[in-house]
């Protein structure tokens, strides 16, 4: 609605950063450095209660199956648990791991065969939030100024990435996301993630907290 007339304006609010709340920031920093994704996220200490599915995943898109395997192996070597072994599917090749802090990561490629050697390069990283009502949450974000880049009925929506963050935001049905990740959909307590906003502080309909990016703690070095 408003998005159609403001999509090209640089002032539109957007996702500026992703901060994971972890019990042991130093251990998490080592894990994410070994995994190879430390430049994409921030970490903050938290003992907030959280059980079961936290309602989101961070998904890496890479060039081919060998690179998927490389990231999965690096995560496991650093202490991650495999939720879904890397395997072929109708649309490509992917695997799912859970970091020691509880965050779920999916590594995927649309390629079913390697066309070159494995690399440590990431083509895209997406924060995929599982919500109860995709249309309602999409409208909520649009009303706050985020630009809808793609929408598939009530099943999926993604937003235009901001210039200050390498992570793209997307919405998916919560139960469908949990099924895709190989975990039960039930979960209680904190999502253990904070989204940095280029605009104001707010909480979305599914309880995901956004904070003005300037107020977030800097990423550990």
Buried (B, 14 or more C-beta within 10 A) or exposed (E): EEBEEEEEEEEBBBBBBBBBBBBEBEBBBBBBEBBBBBEBBBBBEBEEEBEBBBBBBBBBBBBBBBBBBBBBBBBBEBBBEBBBEBEEEEEBBBBBBBBBBBBBBBBBBBBEEBEEEBBEEBEEBBBBBBBEBBBBBBBBBBEBBBBBBEBEEEEBBBBBBBEEBBBBBBBBBBBBBBEBBBBEBEBEEBBBBBBBBBBEEBEBEBEBBBBBBEEBEEBBE
